[in-house]
């Protein structure tokens, strides 16, 4: 699942994000959503989130939802 729609992302979801520093390379970082930072309902480059590790990035892929597994 892609990460352009805010309604598709909730705290606790496992996601892959691209950080500002990794935008050129496209390197993805995996983590669990702590906070959703984008206020608009959609964003063409992905919804900006803060992971539990403190990393901030735009969601490129939603991996799992709490209680649902892969």
C-alpha distance (Angstrom), angle and dihedral (degrees) to the residues before:
residue distance angle dihedral
X1 . . .
X2 3.78 . .
X3 3.80 125.9 .
X4 3.81 105.0 -132.1
X5 3.83 96.7 104.4
X6 3.80 119.7 71.4
X7 3.83 91.7 -154.1
X8 3.84 90.3 62.8
X9 3.83 93.4 59.1
X10 3.79 127.0 71.2
X11 3.82 133.9 167.9
X12 3.79 109.6 -85.2
X13 3.81 95.4 36.6
X14 3.81 118.3 127.9
X15 3.79 109.6 -125.1
X16 3.79 144.1 163.5
X17 3.80 115.7 -126.3
X18 3.77 136.7 -175.6
X19 3.80 114.2 -135.4
X20 3.80 123.9 -144.4
X21 3.81 90.0 -105.8
X22 3.82 92.4 51.7
X23 3.81 98.2 46.8
X24 3.81 92.9 102.2
X25 3.81 94.7 49.2
X26 3.81 96.3 35.8
X27 3.82 90.8 -134.8
X28 3.81 109.8 165.9
X29 3.80 127.1 -143.5
X30 3.80 119.8 -153.9
X31 3.79 123.2 -142.7
X32 3.79 149.4 122.5
X33 3.82 120.6 -80.4
X34 3.82 114.3 -112.2
X35 3.85 100.2 167.2
X36 3.80 136.1 9.3
X37 3.81 108.3 -136.4
X38 3.83 102.1 180.0
X39 3.81 111.3 88.6
X40 3.82 98.7 -169.1
X41 3.84 119.2 86.9
X42 3.82 92.9 -119.3
X43 3.79 139.3 17.2
X44 3.83 124.4 -170.7
X45 3.83 93.4 -139.8
X46 3.81 95.8 44.6
X47 3.78 136.1 -82.5
X48 3.82 112.8 -70.1
X49 3.82 113.7 -123.1
X50 3.80 140.0 170.1
X51 3.79 113.6 -129.3
X52 3.81 124.0 -143.0
X53 3.82 86.5 -104.3
X54 3.84 89.4 60.6
X55 3.81 94.6 -109.6
X56 3.83 114.8 139.3
X57 3.78 120.0 -150.2
X58 3.78 147.1 131.6
X59 3.81 117.9 -86.9
X60 3.79 112.9 -112.6
X61 3.80 98.5 166.3
X62 3.81 135.9 16.3
X63 3.80 108.9 -144.3
X64 3.81 107.3 178.9
X65 3.75 141.7 -8.8
X66 3.82 122.3 -136.0
X67 3.78 110.3 -84.3
X68 3.82 94.6 6.3
X69 3.82 103.3 81.1
X70 3.80 119.6 -160.7
